Amino acid sequence: MKRMKKPNQYQQLINRIHGETKMRGWTLADTANLIGISYIYMASLTNGARKISSLSLDKQRKLAKFLGISLVDFFLQCGMLRPEDFNPGTSA
């Protein structure tokens, strides 16, 4: 019986990383270098072996800037924030 692969909650963000890297004519190693991580670490982020939310805040900022999105949007896409976090009247 074939095992179903668990969907990656970061897939949209991973797709954006690959798309932006390709659009710039870069390699994943170039992107990793810009962010300040090793290629191996970047590969483990983009293949789902590591959580993008595990990056340090500095690296998260650099990745958000690379993607052209705000840090808040980055946090929303990583699941570190939820839209309801901005509505104090709603229960968590």
C-alpha positions as CSV (number, residue, x, y, z in Angstrom):
1,M,0.0,0.0,0.0
2,K,1.4,3.4,-1.0
3,R,1.7,5.9,1.8
4,M,0.2,9.3,1.2
5,K,2.5,12.3,1.6
6,K,1.4,14.7,4.3
7,P,0.6,18.1,2.7
8,N,3.2,20.7,3.7
9,Q,1.6,23.8,5.4
10,Y,4.5,25.9,3.9
11,Q,3.9,24.8,0.3
12,Q,2.7,28.2,-0.9
13,L,5.7,29.9,0.6
14,I,8.1,27.2,-0.8
15,N,6.6,27.7,-4.2
16,R,7.2,31.5,-3.9
17,I,10.8,30.9,-2.9
18,H,11.4,28.6,-5.9
19,G,9.6,31.1,-8.2
20,E,11.5,34.1,-7.0
21,T,14.8,32.3,-7.2
22,K,14.0,31.2,-10.8
23,M,12.8,34.6,-11.8
24,R,16.1,36.2,-10.7
25,G,18.0,33.5,-12.6
26,W,19.5,32.3,-9.3
27,T,20.2,28.9,-7.8
28,L,18.8,27.8,-4.5
29,A,22.4,28.1,-3.2
30,D,22.4,31.8,-4.2
31,T,19.2,32.4,-2.3
32,A,20.6,30.5,0.7
33,N,23.7,32.6,0.6
34,L,21.6,35.8,0.5
35,I,19.6,34.7,3.6
36,G,22.7,33.5,5.4
37,I,22.1,29.8,5.6
38,S,23.8,26.8,4.0
39,Y,22.5,25.3,0.8
40,I,21.8,22.1,2.7
41,Y,19.7,23.9,5.2
42,M,17.8,25.8,2.5
43,A,17.2,22.5,0.7
44,S,15.8,21.0,3.8
45,L,13.4,24.0,4.2
46,T,12.2,23.8,0.7
47,N,11.7,20.0,0.7
48,G,9.7,20.1,3.9
49,A,12.2,18.4,6.1
50,R,12.5,21.5,8.3
51,K,9.9,24.1,9.2
52,I,10.4,27.5,7.7
53,S,9.3,28.9,11.1
54,S,12.5,27.4,12.6
55,L,14.6,30.1,11.0
56,S,15.9,32.8,13.3
57,L,14.0,36.1,13.2
58,D,16.9,37.7,11.3
59,K,16.7,35.0,8.6
60,Q,12.9,35.2,8.5
61,R,13.2,39.0,7.8
62,K,15.8,38.4,5.0
63,L,13.6,35.7,3.4
64,A,10.5,38.0,3.6
65,K,12.4,40.8,2.0
66,F,13.7,38.5,-0.7
67,L,10.1,37.5,-1.4
68,G,8.9,41.1,-1.4
69,I,6.4,40.5,1.4
70,S,6.0,42.0,4.9
71,L,7.2,40.1,7.9
72,V,3.6,39.9,9.1
73,D,2.5,38.3,5.8
74,F,5.5,35.9,6.1
75,F,4.3,35.0,9.6
76,L,0.8,34.5,8.4
77,Q,2.0,32.2,5.6
78,C,4.1,30.2,8.0
79,G,1.2,29.8,10.4
80,M,3.1,31.7,13.1
81,L,0.2,34.2,13.1
82,R,-3.5,33.7,12.3
83,P,-5.9,36.4,11.0
84,E,-7.9,36.1,14.2
85,D,-4.8,37.2,16.1
86,F,-5.6,40.7,14.8
87,N,-9.2,40.6,16.1
88,P,-9.1,41.0,19.8
89,G,-12.9,40.4,20.1
90,T,-12.6,36.8,18.8
91,S,-11.7,33.8,21.0
92,A,-8.6,31.7,20.1
